[in-house]
Amino acid sequence: MTNTTTGPGSAAPYLKIEHLSKLFGSFAALKDVSLTIYPGEFVCFLGPSGCGKTTLLRAIAGLDVQTTGKIEQGGRDISRLPPSERDFGIVFQSYALFPNLNVTDNVGYGLTSRGMKRADITARVKELLDLVGLPDSGAKYPAQLSGGQQQRVALARALATSPGLLLLDEPLSALDARVRVRLRHEIRSVQRRLGLTTVMVTHDQEEALTMADRIVVMNHGVIEQVGSPSEIYRLPATPFVADFVGTMNFLDGLLAGPGRVSFAGLDLTVPTDGLAANSNVRLCIRPEDVAVRNLDASTPNLLPVEIRALDFLGSFCRATLKPTAGKGSEIVADFSINLMRDLNLEVGKRLSIALPADRLRVFAAA
Amino acid sequence: MAEIPANDYLIGPRVKSAMSRDDIIMRAGVVLFIGFLAVAVALPLWSLLSKSFENRGEFVGLANYIRYFSTPALFASVWNSFYVAVITTAIVLPLAFVYAYALTRSDMRWKGLFQALALIPILAPSLLPAISLIYLFGNQGFLKTWIPGGTIYGPIGITIAQVFYCFPHALMILVTALSMADSRLYEAADALGASKRRIFFTVTLPGAKYGLFSAAFVIFTLVITDFGIAKVIGGRFNVLATDIYKQVIGQQNFEMGAVVGMVLLVPAVLAFFADRIVQRRQVALLSARAVPLIPKPEPKRDWALFAFCTVVGGLIFGILAVAAWGSLISFWPYNLSLTLKNYEFNNFDTNGWGAYGNSVQMAAWTAVIGTSIIFVGAYLLEKTRGFALGRGLAQFIAMLPLAVPGLVIGLGYIFFFNARGNPLGFLYATIGILVLNSIAHFYTVSHLTATTALKQLDTEFEAVSASLKVPLLRTFWKVTVPVCLPAILDISIYMFVNAMTTVSAVIFLYSTDTKLASVAVVNMEESGFTAAAAAMAMMIVFTSAGVKIAHVLLTRGLDKRTQAWRRR
């Protein structure tokens, strides 16, 4: 676990989660989770199903109260409060729109019971429908709207009461790929405009990478890493994060000495802080970081390989490369179509590649 | 629950959620609901159980039971009940299966008509087919000679009447079971070159297996526990249901009545659990990707099934018609001119038309109060946060009535409400106890209907309401009730029709002022006024049918207005 207390700016934290654990029977869904979220941040909980991300969100909402631990929101201890006494708006994957109420009544649902004047409610509902881009749909029923439109109504309803915290539980998972991409931008722009602290749960790494200010990667009930999308992608803190986010080569090597790993009969220069000498390690490198151009004999970490397979993926080719010397495992590399043409690459061809030291991550072998 | 493993991640004290106002209201609701179920179901059954171990208020252990099983005259009824139930099941099951098969798997004409026809007996008290049989084959019947042994009174009459009475109940289950078919299975079987016969035995029958089990259990239980038919046409053939009545009403031997009640409970409870076990084994036959089977025309088969349905449907209609006709005959069988004088009930029974009024009133209250309690109760059990113990207890008691015959629950009511010192004793001999009893008697099926409807709602409605700070009660009124309105209407109709037609539970509980139409049918028939009894039974049919038709029309109108949101 790294970085759980640093965040953007020096503002006081808005949401403070301390030593949170949650048991369902004897199954631990959350194990001693601590996290700080700052005002105005868009934070994504990312992880595979069963990793505890939804449990953490529901604990923040008070829908499934944690077994132990503390949650503070805006300086107030909300650990024991029922959902109705907390301050949040929520959007579910199922939208949970009231099917028998039209869009106007759905969006105004939380306003009517706070003694607001009818005219004020109408104005507020109109403002919200404009905000989510559905100015003319007030009289329609949810069943008459598309999935994307329903999700916008759900968002408008959650925002109606001006909550201090917006919770999004896989809000885009039930939508078509195209609608999903468009809604990502819309949700993000609404959130920015309102400066609303937002937590979104997702299992879609692309969604998290494009939307979040910070990503919280979770697995088996613990936080693996917290960081900005580029930190998470470039500097994964654990093999799990490296594997879960993006595509990653895992190469088995032996730590020969400080800063040196032997792989495929070669000594590679790599950053190896904190790892014991003569131990087995895993080298990680992204397919797009494998260098092919502008190499000469003095380039460090040079590796002769043979192309075993080429998968055409549209704008690039994914190549499977086998080191010609030693018993090193196969390496996957992404070659642009340009490169393919320039170097005349095809299956069976031999070439030299380089594994840039600043792009290599090294973890102790499991 | 498994032991919590040793761990180092539980830091600090356990967090216990504070209760919101909604939580407090919901839990208080659950407690009240348990109280209601205790009074309506659990305590009366407990009274019955303890009564069976008593003699004049003293605990005598198993003495009553020993006396029961050592008295051949009493014990013979167990065998008689069992015998009639098995024979009826053996007759109804194949008939209902073929009929259901015709309705679901053929391209026969007039399916809607045949389905409606077959369901008619549900609207009538069980007594009605028995009365019709008496008209046809009784001592004055003109088809009397058709009956082997010369008399309809006894096992033959009981069985025939039960067949009519049980048919629609079995049919409904089998129609549901047979409607669930995946046409891909049939296409695969066809493609593999299986014969029709083989397809029937390897695809159709296994698919309907659980429906058949369920239908068999339902028929068996209905026959064992029905009182009306055995009372009217049983003659000297004693069954468990009539024994209870004789012990309690005839001989005022309450303890022995309680013992017979407990004995009657055994087969019903066994059937209940057997059905549960069988249903639990059932896996979803229809996957989400199943392609519904649309029967193709096949003239030979379709016409054969059409002929079959015409005969069976005709017999059902005929039985009803005989009762209707009989109720309009001046003096059977000597003067067959038509008259309405049999409907002047004041000439045949001290309560006259009053009994009919009582029934309508009682059924209406049962529908209104029962539906409210059942729906709110199911809502409380579905939506209360935490409080698993209370909810589990309530759920258990709510399932009990399905396994308890009406006579047994009625007898329990006598013991419980009549007991000295019961503050609820004022209910005794009022219409109130009849309403309460009817609600309890028909509780489970309605409870399951309500629960199913509630489970179809998005589980996050309550979470959304809480986040918007809207009280749960408001969401209940604004969303839950409107969305569940069709189910609520179904429940109220079910309660009304059953309260209107039931005899068994209320036979012990009516007083001279609160006599019901169905009881009047029994009384008038007993006094020899068969035509008046038929007339009253027909009044029950007309009322149930009228309400049912009104329900269909109302549902249609309602769909147009308040369920507009269901349309795209």
Interface residues (C-beta under 8 A of the other chain):
Chain A: H19 S21 L23 G25 S26 A28 K31 D32 A61 G62 L63 V65 Q66 T67 T68 G69 K70 S79 R80 L81 P82 P83 S84 E85 R86 F88 G89 I90 F92 S94 Y95 A96 F98 P99 N100 L101 N102 Y109 G110 S113 R114 Y141 P142 A143 Q144 R157 A158 A160 T161 P163
Chain B: M1 A2 E3 I4 P5 N7 D8 Y9 L10 I11 G12 P13 R14 V15 K16 S17 A18 M19 S20 R21 D22 D23 R385 D458 E460 F461 A463 V464 S465 A466 S467 L468 K469 V470 P471 R474 K478 V479 P482 V483 T562 Q563 A564 W565 R566 R567 R568
